[in-house]
Amino acid sequence: MTNHTEILMSAGSILKERARQYGPEEACFDRISKLATIILNKPISIYDIAMIHVATKLGRLQESRTLDDNYIDAVNYLAFAAQFANSQSSVSTAMEDDIVAIAKRFAPIQKQPTQVTDLVPVTVSFEENKAQKA
């Protein structure tokens, strides 16, 4: 399929299928942006996520210029970017609790020793230390 009309029609039908699989698009992009914010340690908006997906699809065209999937998905991600362009959904202080909850779910914080008795004693003799350095 290389006809532009077919590409656009496929893009629309795929959106309906994806919504059934993953739920509302904006909610999915919101979850992705929160996870990206945690990983990159800086605010990432849903618009940023849409544009990253566009970049991914465009980058894949280098190796697969005839694969319609890349064009179809790029069209959809550009449409999302347009929809999210005026969105104020970058991470704000109101979202910090959500982000912390997501972080704890995916990477639980380990209890740190709070007292000297919680620490595990380690004894290393002078000879062992010297051997480890060698």
C-alpha positions as CSV (number, residue, x, y, z in Angstrom):
1,M,0.0,0.0,0.0
2,T,1.6,3.2,-1.1
3,N,-1.4,5.3,-1.9
4,H,-1.7,8.3,0.4
5,T,-5.5,7.8,0.8
6,E,-4.9,4.2,2.0
7,I,-2.2,5.3,4.4
8,L,-4.5,7.9,6.0
9,M,-7.4,5.4,6.2
10,S,-5.2,2.8,7.8
11,A,-3.9,5.4,10.3
12,G,-7.5,6.1,11.4
13,S,-8.5,2.5,11.7
14,I,-5.3,1.6,13.7
15,L,-6.2,4.3,16.2
16,K,-9.5,2.6,17.0
17,E,-7.8,-0.8,17.4
18,R,-5.0,0.7,19.6
19,A,-7.6,2.5,21.8
20,R,-9.3,-0.9,22.4
21,Q,-6.0,-2.5,23.3
22,Y,-4.3,0.3,25.4
23,G,-7.2,2.6,26.5
24,P,-7.5,6.3,25.9
25,E,-4.5,7.7,24.1
26,E,-3.9,10.7,26.4
27,A,-3.9,8.5,29.5
28,C,-1.3,6.2,27.9
29,F,0.9,9.1,26.8
30,D,0.5,10.6,30.3
31,R,1.8,7.3,31.9
32,I,4.7,7.2,29.4
33,S,5.6,10.8,30.1
34,K,5.7,10.2,33.9
35,L,7.9,7.1,33.4
36,A,10.2,9.1,31.1
37,T,10.4,11.9,33.6
38,I,11.6,9.4,36.3
39,I,14.1,7.8,33.9
40,L,15.5,11.0,32.5
41,N,15.2,13.0,35.7
42,K,13.6,16.0,34.0
43,P,10.1,16.9,33.0
44,I,8.9,15.2,29.8
45,S,5.5,16.2,28.4
46,I,3.0,14.1,26.5
47,Y,3.9,16.3,23.5
48,D,7.5,15.3,23.9
49,I,6.6,11.7,24.0
50,A,4.5,12.0,20.8
51,M,7.5,13.7,19.0
52,I,9.9,11.0,20.3
53,H,7.6,8.4,18.7
54,V,7.6,10.4,15.4
55,A,11.5,10.5,15.6
56,T,11.5,6.7,16.1
57,K,9.3,6.1,13.1
58,L,11.3,8.5,10.9
59,G,14.6,6.9,12.1
60,R,13.3,3.4,11.0
61,L,12.6,4.6,7.5
62,Q,16.4,4.5,6.8
63,E,16.3,0.7,6.8
64,S,12.7,0.1,5.7
65,R,11.4,2.8,3.2
66,T,8.7,0.5,1.9
67,L,7.2,-0.6,5.2
68,D,3.9,1.2,5.4
69,D,3.7,0.7,9.2
70,N,6.3,3.4,9.8
71,Y,4.4,6.0,7.7
72,I,1.1,5.1,9.2
73,D,2.4,5.3,12.8
74,A,4.3,8.6,12.0
75,V,1.0,10.1,10.8
76,N,-0.7,9.1,14.0
77,Y,2.0,10.3,16.3
78,L,2.1,13.7,14.4
79,A,-1.6,13.9,14.9
80,F,-1.2,13.3,18.7
81,A,1.6,15.9,18.8
82,A,-0.8,18.4,17.2
83,Q,-3.5,17.5,19.8
84,F,-1.0,17.8,22.7
85,A,0.8,20.9,21.5
86,N,-1.1,23.2,23.7
87,S,-1.4,20.8,26.6
88,Q,-0.1,21.8,29.9
89,S,0.7,18.2,30.8
90,S,4.3,18.5,31.5
91,V,5.2,17.3,35.0
92,S,4.0,19.7,37.7
93,T,4.1,19.6,41.4
94,A,0.6,18.2,41.3
95,M,1.9,15.1,39.5
96,E,4.8,14.5,41.8
97,D,2.8,12.1,44.0
98,D,1.8,10.1,40.9
99,I,5.4,9.9,39.8
100,V,6.6,8.8,43.2
101,A,3.9,6.1,43.2
102,I,5.0,4.9,39.8
103,A,8.6,4.9,40.8
104,K,7.9,2.9,43.9
105,R,5.9,0.4,41.9
106,F,8.6,-0.2,39.3
107,A,11.7,0.3,41.6
108,P,10.8,0.0,45.2
109,I,13.1,1.8,47.6
110,Q,15.1,-0.5,49.8
111,K,15.1,0.3,53.5
112,Q,18.4,2.0,54.4
113,P,20.1,1.2,57.7
114,T,19.1,3.8,60.3
115,Q,21.0,2.6,63.3
116,V,24.5,1.4,63.7
117,T,23.1,-2.0,64.8
118,D,21.4,-2.3,61.4
119,L,24.7,-2.4,59.7
120,V,26.4,-5.7,58.9
121,P,29.9,-5.7,60.3
122,V,32.7,-6.4,57.8
123,T,36.1,-7.3,59.1
124,V,39.1,-7.2,56.7
125,S,42.5,-7.9,58.0
126,F,45.5,-5.8,56.8
127,E,46.8,-8.8,54.8
128,E,43.4,-9.3,53.0
129,N,43.2,-5.6,52.2
130,K,46.7,-5.7,50.8
131,A,45.9,-8.8,48.7
132,Q,42.7,-7.2,47.3
133,K,44.6,-4.1,46.1
134,A,47.3,-6.2,44.4
